[in-house]
Amino acid sequence: MEYRQLGNSGLRVPVLSFGTATFGGGNDWFKAWGSTQVEEASRMVNLCLDAGVNFFDTANVYSAGASEQILGKAISGLRDKVLISTKAVFPTSSDINDFGSSRINLRKSCEESLKRLGTDHIDVYHLHGFDANTPMEETIRALDDLIQSGKIRYIACSNYSSWHLMKSLSISERYGWSKFVAHQVYYSLLDRDFELDLMPVGIDQNIGSIIWSPLSAGKLSGKYNRRSGFPADARIAQGGSPVLEDDNQDRLYKIVDVLEEVAGQTEKSVAQVSLNWLLKRPTVSNIIIGARNEEQLKHNLGAVGWSLTIEQVKKLDAASEVPRVYPYWHQKQFPLLNSTVDLYKV
């Protein structure tokens, strides 16, 4: 297993982490993701550790806290061997203050997560989304207080815009408070919006990227192609996907055509090629892989330990490229945003 520095922190993390949104299945939304319970979760945790994956991602909102509870039980006796990432912001009850990144909600959410996880500290604590109603100074100070109290080790954000991220870093620097070391983002061969603003910010500010939904809600899993279309039992057909849908299936099939070609050359699967492509991208510290069962988990773990060639990366880049809006088409002339050779570690 390869390990990378998490942004501008001293923490080293495996390039793959295991996402536990499939643990619990506590409502219709999360049942569509999975409903793994403690016994199977424990086996999955051990499979990950055997492969060198010691980083586990969850959130307080996943199955109304059941994901955290199950993960906590699955890592019982293993806390010194694992890294835990969890999140807060979205509501878990009808309480009017049980939402957002206010001081009151972050302190309450952190305490509740610690209790469900059965631990005295969280290694990476994320803001699950941007809260436009709470002053950012209040949010960053509350997170810094949690670090000073020893309840969390590092802070990160998720689903921020580039200016939100830059503003938060500026506030941290101005007051001497802890900074975000990572940004959990949606990014895949099919959806490359992240590259326009957030990737350059990450390069400039040394912010590590943790990738969620790297297979675009399963659309890059190899199940969908020109021959099969979208089976009725597919996750995206059942709902429960946070990824916005579009009608551009031709673009998806164009990408999958090349993925299948490269998969044949490498003797890997479409999903494994999709994940390995992400590991070549700038700022990527970690990719969150999910699995409904042990077989899927073993398969996704096969995305590491080998490397795509520059030629294969370029071919996938070309198949997935989308027109850039202004001013990004104008900026594309600069090598940092345009050169495969400069950007990829092959």
VEXLUM-783507 format. One record per atom (N, C-alpha, C): residue in one letter; y, z, x. Coordinates in steps of 0.2 Angstrom, whole numbers, padded with zeros to 4 digits, always signed. Example, Ala and Ser with C-alpha at 12.3 -4.5 7.8 and 13.67 -1.06 7.14 Angstrom:
<pts>
a-0028+0039+0066 a-0022+0039+0062 a-0016+0039+0066 s-0011+0035+0064 s-0005+0036+0068 s+0000+0039+0064 
</pts>
This chain:
<pts>
m-0006+0000+0004 m+0000+0000+0000 m+0006+0000+0004 e+0011-0004+0003 e+0017-0004+0006 e+0022+0001+0003 y+0026+0004+0007 y+0031+0009+0005 y+0038+0006+0007 r+0043+0007+0003 r+0050+0006+0004 r+0054+0011+0003 q+0060+0011+0007 q+0065+0016+0006 q+0068+0015-0001 l+0070+0020-0005 l+0073+0020-0012 l+0080+0019-0011 g+0083+0013-0010 g+0090+0012-0010 g+0093+0016-0004 n+0098+0020-0005 n+0102+0023+0001 n+0100+0030+0001 s+0093+0032-0001 s+0091+0039+0000 s+0086+0039+0006 g+0083+0045+0007 g+0078+0046+0012 g+0071+0046+0009 l+0071+0044+0002 l+0064+0044-0001 l+0061+0038+0000 r+0054+0038+0002 r+0050+0032+0002 r+0045+0032-0004 v+0045+0026-0007 v+0041+0025-0013 v+0036+0019-0012 p+0030+0019-0015 p+0026+0013-0015 p+0030+0008-0018 v+0028+0002-0017 v+0031-0004-0020 v+0029-0005-0027 l+0023-0002-0029 l+0021-0001-0036 l+0021+0006-0038 s+0024+0007-0045 s+0023+0013-0048 s+0019+0012-0055 f+0017+0017-0057 f+0013+0017-0064 f+0017+0019-0069 g+0019+0015-0074 g+0023+0017-0080 g+0019+0019-0085 t+0020+0025-0088 t+0016+0028-0093 t+0019+0028-0100 a+0022+0023-0102 a+0025+0022-0109 a+0019+0020-0113 t+0013+0019-0111 t+0007+0018-0114 t+0003+0024-0116 f+0006+0030-0113 f+0002+0036-0115 f+0005+0039-0121 g+0000+0041-0126 g+0002+0044-0132 g+0002+0040-0138 g+0005+0035-0138 g+0005+0030-0144 g+0008+0034-0151 g+0013+0038-0150 g+0015+0043-0155 g+0018+0040-0161 n+0020+0033-0161 n+0023+0030-0167 n+0021+0023-0167 d+0023+0019-0172 d+0022+0012-0173 d+0024+0008-0167 w+0030+0010-0164 w+0033+0006-0159 w+0029+0007-0153 f+0027+0013-0151 f+0023+0014-0145 f+0016+0013-0145 k+0013+0013-0152 k+0006+0012-0153 k+0005+0004-0151 a+0010+0000-0152 a+0009-0007-0150 a+0009-0008-0142 w+0012-0003-0138 w+0011-0002-0131 w+0004+0000-0129 g+0002+0005-0132 g-0004+0009-0130 g-0005+0016-0133 s-0011+0019-0132 s-0011+0025-0135 s-0016+0029-0130 t-0015+0029-0124 t-0019+0032-0119 t-0019+0040-0119 q-0024+0043-0119 q-0024+0051-0120 q-0026+0054-0113 v-0027+0060-0113 v-0027+0064-0107 v-0033+0062-0102 e-0039+0061-0105 e-0045+0060-0101 e-0044+0053-0097 e-0042+0048-0101 e-0041+0041-0098 e-0035+0041-0093 a-0030+0045-0095 a-0024+0045-0091 a-0026+0048-0084 s-0030+0054-0084 s-0032+0057-0078 s-0036+0052-0073 r-0040+0048-0076 r-0044+0043-0072 r-0039+0038-0069 m-0034+0036-0073 m-0029+0031-0071 m-0025+0034-0065 v-0023+0040-0066 v-0019+0043-0061 v-0023+0043-0054 n-0029+0045-0055 n-0033+0045-0049 n-0035+0038-0046 l-0035+0033-0050 l-0036+0026-0048 l-0029+0024-0044 c-0024+0026-0046 c-0017+0024-0043 c-0017+0028-0036 l-0019+0034-0036 l-0018+0038-0030 l-0023+0035-0025 d-0029+0033-0027 d-0034+0030-0022 d-0031+0023-0019 a-0027+0020-0023 a-0024+0014-0021 a-0017+0015-0017 g-0015+0021-0016 g-0009+0023-0013 g-0003+0023-0017 v-0004+0022-0024 v+0002+0023-0029 v+0003+0030-0031 n+0008+0033-0028 n+0009+0040-0030 n+0015+0041-0034 f+0018+0036-0037 f+0024+0036-0040 f+0023+0035-0048 f+0025+0039-0052 f+0023+0039-0060 f+0030+0039-0064 d+0031+0034-0068 d+0037+0034-0072 d+0036+0035-0079 t+0040+0039-0082 t+0039+0041-0089 t+0047+0041-0092 a+0047+0044-0098 a+0054+0045-0101 a+0053+0050-0107 n+0058+0054-0108 n+0057+0059-0114 n+0056+0056-0121 v+0059+0049-0121 v+0058+0046-0128 v+0052+0043-0129 y+0048+0042-0124 y+0041+0038-0125 y+0036+0043-0129 s+0035+0040-0135 s+0030+0043-0140 s+0033+0051-0141 a+0040+0051-0142 a+0043+0058-0143 a+0041+0063-0139 g+0040+0062-0132 g+0038+0067-0127 g+0031+0067-0126 a+0027+0064-0130 a+0019+0064-0128 a+0018+0061-0122 s+0021+0056-0120 s+0020+0053-0113 s+0021+0058-0107 e+0026+0061-0108 e+0027+0066-0102 e+0022+0072-0103 q+0020+0074-0109 q+0015+0079-0109 q+0008+0077-0106 i+0006+0071-0108 i+0000+0068-0105 i+0000+0067-0098 l+0006+0065-0095 l+0006+0064-0088 l+0006+0071-0085 g+0009+0076-0087 g+0009+0082-0085 g+0002+0085-0084 k-0002+0084-0089 k-0009+0086-0089 k-0013+0082-0084 a-0012+0076-0084 a-0016+0071-0079 a-0014+0073-0072 i-0008+0075-0070 i-0007+0077-0063 i-0008+0084-0062 s-0011+0088-0066 s-0012+0095-0065 s-0016+0096-0059 g-0013+0100-0054 g-0016+0101-0048 g-0015+0096-0043 l-0011+0091-0044 l-0009+0086-0040 l-0002+0085-0038 r+0002+0090-0041 r+0009+0089-0041 r+0012+0088-0034 d+0009+0091-0028 d+0011+0090-0022 d+0010+0083-0019 k+0006+0079-0023 k+0003+0072-0020 k+0007+0067-0024 v+0011+0068-0029 v+0014+0063-0033 v+0022+0064-0034 l+0025+0058-0035 l+0032+0058-0037 l+0033+0056-0044 i+0037+0060-0047 i+0038+0059-0055 i+0045+0056-0056 s+0045+0051-0060 s+0052+0049-0062 s+0052+0049-0070 t+0057+0052-0073 t+0058+0052-0080 t+0065+0051-0082 k+0067+0050-0088 k+0073+0048-0091 k+0076+0052-0097 a+0082+0051-0098 a+0085+0054-0104 a+0091+0050-0106 v+0093+0051-0112 v+0099+0048-0115 v+0098+0046-0122 f+0092+0043-0124 f+0091+0041-0131 f+0088+0047-0135 p+0089+0047-0141 p+0088+0053-0145 p+0081+0055-0146 t+0079+0061-0146 t+0072+0063-0147 t+0071+0068-0154 s+0077+0069-0157 s+0077+0073-0163 s+0083+0071-0167 s+0085+0074-0173 s+0090+0072-0177 s+0097+0076-0175 d+0096+0081-0170 d+0102+0085-0168 d+0108+0080-0166 i+0114+0081-0168 i+0119+0077-0167 i+0121+0076-0160 n+0119+0081-0156 n+0121+0081-0148 n+0115+0079-0144 d+0109+0077-0148 d+0103+0075-0144 d+0103+0068-0143 f+0109+0066-0139 f+0109+0058-0138 f+0115+0058-0133 g+0114+0053-0128 g+0119+0051-0123 g+0118+0055-0117 s+0124+0054-0113 s+0123+0057-0106 s+0129+0063-0105 s+0130+0067-0111 s+0134+0072-0110 s+0131+0078-0106 r+0135+0083-0104 r+0132+0088-0101 r+0127+0092-0105 i+0129+0093-0111 i+0124+0097-0115 i+0117+0094-0116 n+0118+0087-0117 n+0111+0084-0118 n+0107+0083-0112 l+0110+0082-0106 l+0107+0081-0100 l+0103+0087-0098 r+0107+0093-0098 r+0104+0099-0096 r+0098+0101-0101 k+0099+0100-0108 k+0094+0101-0112 k+0088+0097-0111 s+0089+0090-0110 s+0084+0085-0109 s+0080+0087-0103 c+0083+0088-0098 c+0080+0090-0091 c+0075+0096-0092 e+0078+0101-0095 e+0074+0107-0096 e+0067+0106-0100 e+0068+0102-0106 e+0063+0100-0110 e+0058+0096-0106 s+0060+0091-0102 s+0055+0087-0098 s+0052+0091-0093 l+0055+0095-0090 l+0052+0100-0085 l+0046+0103-0088 k+0047+0106-0094 k+0042+0110-0098 k+0036+0105-0100 r+0038+0099-0102 r+0032+0095-0105 r+0028+0092-0099 l+0031+0091-0093 l+0028+0089-0087 l+0024+0094-0083 g+0026+0101-0085 g+0023+0106-0081 g+0025+0107-0074 t+0031+0106-0073 t+0033+0106-0066 t+0040+0109-0065 d+0042+0111-0059 d+0049+0114-0058 d+0054+0110-0056 h+0052+0103-0055 h+0057+0098-0052 h+0055+0091-0054 i+0060+0087-0055 i+0059+0080-0056 i+0061+0076-0050 d+0057+0071-0047 d+0059+0068-0041 d+0065+0063-0042 v+0064+0059-0047 v+0070+0054-0049 v+0071+0054-0056 y+0077+0056-0057 y+0080+0057-0064 y+0084+0052-0066 h+0083+0048-0071 h+0086+0042-0073 h+0091+0043-0080 l+0096+0040-0080 l+0100+0039-0086 l+0097+0033-0089 h+0094+0033-0095 h+0090+0028-0098 h+0094+0022-0100 g+0101+0023-0102 g+0105+0018-0104 g+0112+0021-0103 f+0117+0016-0104 f+0124+0018-0103 f+0127+0021-0109 d+0130+0027-0108 d+0134+0030-0114 d+0141+0029-0113 a+0144+0025-0118 a+0151+0023-0118 a+0155+0029-0121 n+0152+0034-0124 n+0156+0039-0127 n+0158+0045-0123 t+0154+0046-0117 t+0155+0052-0113 t+0158+0050-0107 p+0163+0054-0105 p+0167+0052-0098 p+0162+0052-0093 m+0162+0047-0088 m+0158+0047-0083 m+0158+0052-0078 e+0164+0055-0077 e+0165+0061-0073 e+0160+0067-0076 e+0160+0068-0082 e+0156+0073-0085 e+0148+0072-0083 t+0146+0066-0084 t+0139+0064-0083 t+0137+0065-0076 i+0141+0062-0071 i+0139+0063-0064 i+0140+0070-0062 r+0144+0074-0064 r+0145+0081-0062 r+0139+0085-0065 a+0137+0083-0071 a+0131+0087-0074 a+0125+0085-0070 l+0124+0079-0068 l+0118+0077-0064 l+0118+0080-0057 d+0124+0081-0054 d+0125+0084-0048 d+0123+0091-0048 d+0125+0095-0054 d+0123+0102-0055 d+0116+0102-0055 l+0112+0098-0058 l+0105+0098-0059 l+0102+0097-0052 i+0105+0093-0048 i+0102+0093-0041 i+0104+0099-0037 q+0110+0102-0038 q+0111+0108-0034 q+0107+0114-0036 s+0105+0114-0042 s+0100+0119-0045 s+0093+0118-0043 g+0091+0112-0040 g+0084+0111-0038 g+0080+0108-0043 k+0083+0106-0049 k+0078+0104-0054 k+0077+0097-0054 i+0081+0093-0050 i+0080+0086-0049 i+0082+0085-0042 r+0078+0079-0039 r+0079+0078-0032 r+0084+0072-0031 y+0083+0067-0035 y+0088+0061-0034 y+0089+0058-0041 i+0095+0055-0041 i+0097+0052-0048 i+0098+0045-0048 a+0096+0042-0054 a+0096+0034-0054 a+0099+0033-0061 c+0101+0026-0062 c+0103+0024-0069 c+0098+0019-0071 s+0099+0016-0077 s+0095+0011-0080 s+0099+0007-0085 n+0098+0000-0084 n+0102-0004-0089 n+0109-0003-0089 y+0112-0002-0084 y+0119-0002-0083 y+0122-0009-0081 s+0128-0011-0083 s+0131-0017-0080 s+0134-0015-0073 s+0136-0021-0070 s+0138-0020-0063 s+0144-0015-0062 w+0149-0016-0067 w+0155-0012-0067 w+0154-0005-0068 h+0149-0004-0073 h+0147+0003-0074 h+0144+0007-0068 l+0140+0003-0065 l+0137+0005-0058 l+0142+0007-0053 m+0146+0002-0052 m+0152+0003-0047 m+0156+0009-0049 k+0158+0009-0055 k+0162+0015-0057 k+0159+0021-0056 s+0153+0022-0057 s+0149+0028-0056 s+0149+0030-0049 l+0148+0025-0044 l+0148+0026-0037 l+0155+0028-0034 s+0160+0025-0037 s+0166+0027-0035 s+0168+0034-0037 i+0166+0036-0043 i+0167+0043-0045 i+0163+0048-0041 s+0157+0047-0039 s+0153+0051-0035 s+0157+0052-0028 e+0159+0046-0025 e+0162+0046-0019 e+0169+0050-0019 r+0173+0049-0024 r+0179+0052-0025 r+0178+0060-0025 y+0173+0063-0028 y+0173+0070-0029 y+0167+0073-0025 g+0164+0069-0021 g+0159+0071-0016 g+0152+0074-0020 w+0151+0070-0026 w+0145+0072-0030 w+0140+0067-0028 s+0134+0069-0030 s+0128+0065-0028 s+0128+0058-0032 k+0126+0053-0028 k+0126+0046-0030 k+0120+0043-0033 f+0120+0038-0037 f+0114+0035-0039 f+0111+0031-0033 v+0104+0032-0032 v+0101+0029-0027 v+0097+0023-0029 a+0096+0022-0036 a+0092+0017-0038 a+0095+0015-0045 h+0093+0009-0047 h+0094+0006-0054 h+0088+0003-0057 q+0086+0006-0062 q+0080+0003-0065 q+0082-0003-0070 v+0079-0009-0069 v+0082-0015-0072 v+0076-0019-0074 y+0078-0023-0079 y+0074-0028-0082 y+0075-0035-0078 y+0069-0037-0075 y+0069-0043-0071 y+0062-0046-0070 s+0062-0052-0071 s+0056-0056-0070 s+0057-0063-0069 l+0052-0067-0067 l+0053-0074-0066 l+0056-0078-0072 l+0054-0075-0078 l+0057-0078-0084 l+0064-0076-0086 d+0066-0070-0084 d+0073-0067-0085 d+0076-0065-0079 r+0081-0069-0076 r+0084-0068-0070 r+0091-0066-0070 d+0094-0064-0076 d+0101-0062-0077 d+0103-0057-0071 f+0098-0053-0070 f+0099-0047-0065 f+0103-0050-0058 e+0101-0056-0056 e+0103-0059-0050 e+0111-0060-0050 l+0114-0061-0056 l+0121-0063-0056 l+0126-0058-0053 d+0126-0052-0056 d+0130-0047-0054 d+0127-0041-0050 l+0121-0039-0054 l+0118-0032-0052 l+0115-0033-0045 m+0112-0038-0043 m+0109-0039-0037 m+0114-0039-0031 p+0119-0043-0032 p+0124-0042-0026 p+0127-0035-0026 v+0128-0032-0031 v+0131-0025-0031 v+0125-0021-0027 g+0119-0022-0029 g+0114-0018-0025 g+0113-0019-0018 i+0115-0026-0016 i+0115-0027-0009 i+0121-0024-0005 d+0126-0025-0008 d+0132-0022-0005 d+0132-0014-0005 q+0130-0011-0010 q+0130-0004-0010 q+0124+0000-0008 n+0119-0004-0007 n+0112-0002-0005 n+0109+0003-0010 i+0109+0000-0016 i+0106+0003-0022 i+0099+0000-0023 g+0094+0004-0023 g+0087+0001-0024 g+0086-0001-0031 s+0082-0006-0032 s+0080-0009-0039 s+0073-0007-0041 i+0072-0004-0046 i+0066-0002-0049 i+0065-0007-0055 i+0060-0011-0055 i+0059-0016-0060 i+0055-0014-0066 w+0058-0014-0072 w+0054-0013-0078 w+0052-0020-0082 s+0046-0020-0085 s+0044-0026-0088 s+0044-0032-0084 p+0041-0031-0078 p+0041-0037-0073 p+0037-0043-0076 l+0033-0042-0081 l+0029-0048-0084 l+0032-0050-0090 s+0038-0048-0091 s+0042-0050-0097 s+0038-0049-0104 a+0036-0042-0105 a+0032-0040-0111 a+0026-0044-0111 g+0023-0046-0106 g+0016-0049-0106 g+0017-0057-0106 k+0023-0060-0106 k+0023-0067-0107 k+0021-0070-0100 l+0021-0066-0095 l+0019-0069-0088 l+0013-0066-0086 s+0009-0064-0091 s+0002-0061-0089 s-0003-0066-0088 g-0002-0072-0090 g-0007-0077-0089 g-0011-0079-0096 k-0009-0075-0101 k-0012-0076-0108 k-0009-0081-0112 y-0003-0083-0110 y+0001-0088-0114 y+0002-0094-0109 n+0000-0100-0112 n+0002-0106-0108 n+0002-0112-0114 r+0003-0118-0111 r+0003-0124-0116 r-0003-0125-0120 r-0009-0122-0117 r-0015-0123-0121 r-0016-0118-0126 s-0015-0112-0125 s-0016-0107-0130 s-0011-0105-0134 g-0004-0106-0132 g+0001-0104-0136 g+0002-0096-0136 f+0003-0093-0142 f+0004-0086-0142 f-0001-0083-0147 p-0007-0080-0145 p-0012-0077-0149 p-0009-0072-0154 a-0013-0071-0160 a-0010-0067-0165 a-0011-0059-0163 d-0016-0058-0158 d-0017-0051-0156 d-0012-0049-0150 a-0008-0054-0148 a-0003-0052-0142 a+0002-0047-0144 r+0003-0043-0139 r+0008-0037-0140 r+0015-0040-0142 i+0017-0045-0140 i+0024-0047-0143 i+0023-0050-0150 a+0017-0052-0152 a+0016-0054-0159 a+0016-0048-0164 q+0014-0042-0161 q+0013-0036-0165 q+0019-0031-0165 g+0024-0033-0161 g+0030-0029-0160 g+0030-0024-0155 g+0035-0020-0154 g+0034-0015-0149 g+0037-0017-0142 s+0040-0023-0142 s+0043-0025-0136 s+0050-0024-0135 p+0053-0021-0130 p+0060-0020-0129 p+0063-0026-0127 v+0060-0032-0125 v+0062-0038-0122 v+0065-0042-0128 l+0071-0045-0127 l+0073-0049-0132 l+0069-0056-0132 e+0068-0058-0138 e+0064-0065-0139 e+0068-0071-0139 d+0066-0076-0137 d+0070-0083-0138 d+0065-0088-0140 d+0067-0094-0142 d+0063-0099-0144 d+0062-0104-0139 n+0064-0103-0132 n+0063-0108-0127 n+0056-0107-0124 q+0051-0109-0128 q+0044-0109-0125 q+0043-0114-0120 d+0047-0120-0120 d+0046-0125-0115 d+0047-0122-0108 r+0052-0118-0108 r+0054-0115-0101 r+0049-0110-0099 l+0046-0106-0103 l+0041-0102-0102 l+0035-0106-0099 y+0033-0111-0103 y+0027-0115-0101 y+0028-0119-0094 k+0034-0121-0093 k+0036-0124-0086 k+0035-0119-0081 i+0037-0113-0082 i+0036-0108-0077 i+0028-0106-0076 v+0025-0105-0081 v+0018-0104-0081 v+0014-0109-0078 d+0016-0116-0079 d+0012-0121-0076 d+0012-0120-0068 v+0018-0118-0065 v+0019-0117-0058 v+0015-0111-0056 l+0015-0106-0060 l+0012-0100-0059 l+0004-0101-0058 e+0002-0105-0063 e-0006-0107-0063 e-0007-0111-0056 e-0003-0115-0054 e-0004-0119-0048 e-0004-0115-0042 v+0001-0110-0042 v+0001-0106-0036 v-0005-0101-0036 a-0007-0099-0042 a-0013-0094-0043 a-0019-0097-0040 g-0020-0104-0042 g-0025-0107-0039 g-0025-0108-0031 q-0019-0109-0028 q-0019-0109-0021 q-0020-0103-0018 t-0018-0097-0021 t-0019-0090-0018 t-0025-0087-0020 e-0029-0090-0025 e-0035-0086-0028 e-0033-0080-0031 k-0027-0079-0034 k-0024-0073-0037 k-0023-0075-0044 s-0021-0071-0049 s-0020-0072-0056 s-0013-0074-0057 v-0011-0076-0063 v-0004-0078-0064 v+0000-0071-0064 a-0003-0066-0067 a+0001-0059-0067 a+0002-0057-0060 q-0003-0057-0055 q-0002-0055-0049 q+0003-0059-0045 v+0003-0066-0046 v+0008-0070-0043 v+0015-0068-0045 s+0016-0067-0052 s+0022-0065-0055 s+0025-0059-0051 l+0021-0054-0050 l+0023-0047-0047 l+0024-0048-0040 n+0020-0052-0036 n+0021-0053-0029 n+0028-0057-0028 w+0030-0062-0033 w+0036-0065-0032 w+0042-0060-0032 l+0042-0055-0036 l+0047-0050-0037 l+0047-0046-0030 l+0042-0045-0027 l+0042-0041-0021 l+0046-0044-0015 k+0047-0051-0016 k+0051-0055-0011 k+0059-0054-0013 r+0061-0052-0018 r+0068-0052-0020 r+0072-0046-0017 p+0078-0048-0015 p+0082-0043-0012 p+0083-0037-0017 t+0084-0031-0014 t+0085-0024-0016 t+0079-0021-0020 v+0074-0025-0021 v+0068-0022-0025 v+0064-0017-0021 s+0065-0011-0023 s+0061-0005-0020 s+0054-0004-0023 n+0054-0005-0029 n+0048-0003-0033 n+0047-0007-0040 i+0041-0009-0041 i+0040-0012-0048 i+0035-0008-0052 i+0037-0007-0058 i+0033-0003-0063 i+0028-0007-0066 i+0022-0005-0065 i+0016-0009-0068 i+0014-0004-0074 g+0012-0007-0079 g+0009-0004-0085 g+0002-0006-0086 a-0002-0002-0090 a-0009-0004-0092 a-0011-0001-0098 r-0014-0004-0102 r-0017-0001-0108 r-0024+0002-0106 n-0027+0000-0101 n-0034+0003-0099 n-0035+0002-0092 e-0040+0005-0089 e-0041+0005-0082 e-0042-0002-0079 e-0045-0007-0083 e-0046-0013-0081 e-0040-0017-0079 q-0035-0016-0084 q-0028-0019-0083 q-0025-0016-0077 l-0026-0010-0076 l-0023-0006-0070 l-0025-0009-0064 k-0032-0009-0063 k-0035-0012-0057 k-0033-0019-0055 h-0032-0023-0061 h-0030-0030-0060 h-0023-0030-0057 n-0018-0026-0060 n-0011-0026-0058 n-0010-0023-0051 l-0015-0019-0049 l-0014-0016-0042 l-0016-0021-0037 g-0019-0027-0039 g-0021-0032-0035 g-0015-0037-0033 a-0009-0035-0035 a-0003-0039-0034 a+0000-0038-0027 v-0003-0033-0023 v+0000-0031-0016 v-0006-0032-0011 g-0004-0032-0005 g-0009-0033+0000 g-0009-0040+0003 w-0005-0045+0000 w-0005-0052+0002 w+0002-0054+0000 s+0003-0060+0002 s+0010-0063+0002 s+0011-0070+0000 l+0015-0072-0004 l+0017-0079-0006 l+0020-0082+0000 t+0019-0089+0001 t+0023-0092+0006 t+0030-0094+0004 i+0034-0096+0009 i+0041-0098+0007 i+0041-0104+0002 e+0036-0108+0004 e+0036-0114+0000 e+0034-0113-0008 q+0029-0108-0008 q+0027-0106-0015 q+0033-0102-0019 v+0036-0098-0015 v+0042-0095-0018 v+0047-0100-0020 k+0049-0105-0016 k+0054-0110-0018 k+0052-0113-0024 k+0045-0115-0025 k+0043-0119-0030 k+0044-0114-0037 l+0042-0108-0036 l+0043-0104-0042 l+0051-0103-0044 d+0055-0102-0039 d+0062-0102-0040 d+0064-0108-0044 a+0062-0114-0041 a+0065-0120-0045 a+0062-0120-0052 a+0056-0118-0053 a+0054-0119-0060 a+0057-0114-0065 s+0060-0108-0062 s+0063-0103-0066 s+0070-0103-0066 e+0073-0107-0062 e+0080-0107-0061 e+0084-0109-0068 v+0089-0106-0069 v+0093-0107-0075 v+0101-0108-0073 p+0104-0112-0078 p+0111-0114-0076 p+0115-0107-0076 r+0120-0107-0071 r+0124-0101-0070 r+0131-0102-0074 v+0133-0097-0077 v+0139-0097-0080 v+0145-0096-0075 y+0151-0097-0077 y+0157-0096-0072 y+0158-0089-0072 p+0160-0086-0066 p+0161-0089-0060 p+0155-0090-0055 y+0149-0089-0058 y+0143-0089-0053 y+0141-0096-0051 w+0142-0101-0055 w+0141-0108-0052 w+0145-0109-0046 h+0152-0107-0046 h+0156-0108-0041 h+0154-0104-0035 q+0152-0098-0036 q+0150-0093-0030 q+0143-0095-0027 k+0139-0100-0030 k+0133-0102-0028 k+0133-0105-0021 q+0139-0108-0019 q+0139-0111-0013 q+0138-0106-0007 f+0139-0100-0008 f+0138-0095-0002 f+0131-0093-0001 p+0129-0093+0005 p+0122-0092+0007 p+0118-0086+0004 l+0122-0080+0003 l+0119-0074+0001 l+0116-0075-0006 l+0119-0079-0010 l+0117-0080-0017 l+0113-0086-0018 n+0112-0090-0013 n+0109-0096-0014 n+0103-0098-0009 s+0102-0094-0003 s+0097-0096+0002 s+0091-0092+0001 t+0085-0096+0000 t+0079-0092-0001 t+0077-0089+0006 v+0078-0093+0011 v+0077-0090+0018 v+0080-0084+0020 d+0087-0084+0018 d+0091-0078+0019 d+0088-0072+0015 l+0086-0073+0009 l+0085-0068+0004 l+0078-0065+0004 y+0073-0069+0006 y+0066-0066+0005 y+0063-0064+0012 k+0059-0058+0011 k+0056-0056+0016 k+0049-0058+0016 v+0047-0063+0019 v+0040-0066+0019 v+0037-0066+0025 
</pts>
